[in-house]
Amino acid sequence: MGNPKAFLTVPRVEAGYRPINDRIHDFGEVEQTLNTHDRKEQASRCMDCGVPFCHWACPLGNKAPEWNDALYKGDWELAYRRLNDTNDFPEFTGRICPALCEKACVLNLTDHAATTNRENECAITEAAWRENFITPQQYKRNGKTVAVVGAGPAGLVAANRLNKLGYKVTVFDKNEAAGGLLRYGIPNFKLNKAVIDRRINLLVEEGIEFKYNTPINFEGDKVSEADMEKIVGKFDAYVISTGTPTARDLKIPGRELKGVHLALDLLSQQNRVLAGMEFSKEERVTAKGKNVLVIGGGDTGSDCIGTSHRQGCKSVTQIEIMPKPVEGPEDPQNPWPNWPRTLKTTSSHEEGCVRRWNINSLEFLGENGKLTGVRVQPIDWKPNPEGGRPIMVEAGEPEVIKAEIVFLAMGFLKPQQPEFPSNVFVCGDAANGASLVVRAMASGRDAAKKVDVYLK
């Protein structure tokens, strides 16, 4: 703790976003950066608490006090080494993690001004790349092989860890490039895909083999080891990290109308367009000149809002079936150091959006096969006398929201995995259902440990 009084004298300062009238015209990252002096000052605010709740809150167990102290003292390489001990890819979490550690920070309890861990993490990692602290390493091979099925954050972490332990790792993915939802679900304005490419290139140089455009399907209640070998070849162990491929749909009248899309129809296609892929006019999913309705109030819905603005939409409305979260920094139902379920306003919301809660969707309306609007109804939730999920009740008259395009952003269904042989390990969203990238990464790390123990 280099400056024991910094948390009293240095206010929390965030880098903030690019101006709205500038950023909505491109897909460049919206978040800005602080200069080196200000970043070190922000790191100095970390109090190196006797009981560091940031460790407890972070699924990866990141040791924020250690790398914050090194950053404050100007030792950027030590800061990166401490960060990379627990976090394989801090350039990802430094951009898109909701920073569970910051909500558990003691400074968040005392004055709602936590240490800027996430931004510090990103700055440390970018400095490490810039100063060549990150270079390809070669590891002694142990003669055993592992197949990783799925190149999302969980699979990439598992592959990285196993490669460092000496295993020959081959990663299979159904898409044309690695990253999973990092590449095909998160917009470029939050995570530039060059950041992913930079890391994948390093993994390749370190000996990991990637095989793309290789979809692997698991069918039936049980998959034998012989079947696994037929699918991906003969390996000593397998890591399944295929995520949650099935989005939650909304099967109400009019679902077949042209203009009703799952959120990833928009997000993945837009990212592919930015990567140079071409689509016909009939295939293209675009909000240009249209009134947009986003159904679902989470991060994926927010990403649809930001993408719609950049495509040139006319207006955006976002509806959520659940009640509006509490406003303000504290959540009485989840007191510190737990994650507060409070109202979240993202950079995309700031760009313009009508937001409504307690709205149930009844029917998609259209003319000549094309969407023109959605009939919705205000609802309320009442306690269930038998316990469990609250009961939905009508709270107003149905109305129509005008929309020429709708994006369904209601989450993903947890996959039901078949029975695998003993040398197959499932991790990330494929094992736990849709969750945070940082949790998927932690699960990938755990899977790598289990593979190592098993093969030893």
C-alpha angles and dihedrals in degrees: 000000000000098000112030092187100046094099087060099044105031116067121214110266123186124200091234129199135297113264112283096234088055103042100046090067096063143028096240117131110283097209119091129207135235123235119260095261094051092044091054089048091054090050090053090065091072106108098203088230121215087236105031104203089184087074090052095048097047113085088211094048092235111193096226096170091057098050093038089056092049090048092050090052091050097248097132094168093054089046090055094046091053091047094046091051089076103016118057095191111023091163087072100045091040087066107033109020115113086223103239086182092063093054088052093046114120089229088060088056095048103040108353090249106113124185109275093247098156095051091043089052092053093046092050092051095046089051089051092055092043094050094042095245084137111067133154114274129198121220131204109254122234097200097249128114134216130190118210113198109203127031099218123119095285094048093045092052092047090049093048094049094046091047090054089051090058103260121138101240127198118187120204122196135174093219130074094251140022128263107076110208089354087070104026104030107035115069121240090243087070099033122017108218092224085073089061093044091052092057095042090053089054092050090051091051088051092057108268113137119215123201113190133191088036110129113192119194126195111208133180131022095288134032115200124215088247090056090050090052090051090051101048108002129257116322133158092234140003133215116203111205103153096139124213105312097174116080120207107258131205109230102193128132112293096029089133094061118118108256100044110111141166111246094248090056085070102033100045093044093049091051090050091050090053088050090057103264117141128219131188121248090255093051096045116107107204138157094203111144093353138118104243128209119192115196109202130051103222135097094283089056089049090052089053089054094052092045092049091054091051091050090055105256123180096226141341130217123181122197130188128192093213125077122273111272119243115275121232135048098289131068113199090200092055109030123189132322088030121086109273114229094217132146110287122206113192130196087259092055089052089058091066133292141148107230125198133175135199091037122143121200114228108171144354110233127206151156126225090357095305127113117252103164149331126250109223138170134209111242139180135211124236127189114265109240088213092051127242126077115015118249119254115227132180115262104174147001121293116261138181124245110203112234137153093190132030129193119202108214102166100131133258136289118248107247119240105228121209122234107282131198118263093263094060120091125190121207145164121021090340087068103030107026127246113335142133125319090238091056091049089052091051090050091051090052091051091049091053089054091051092049091050093050091046095049092046 
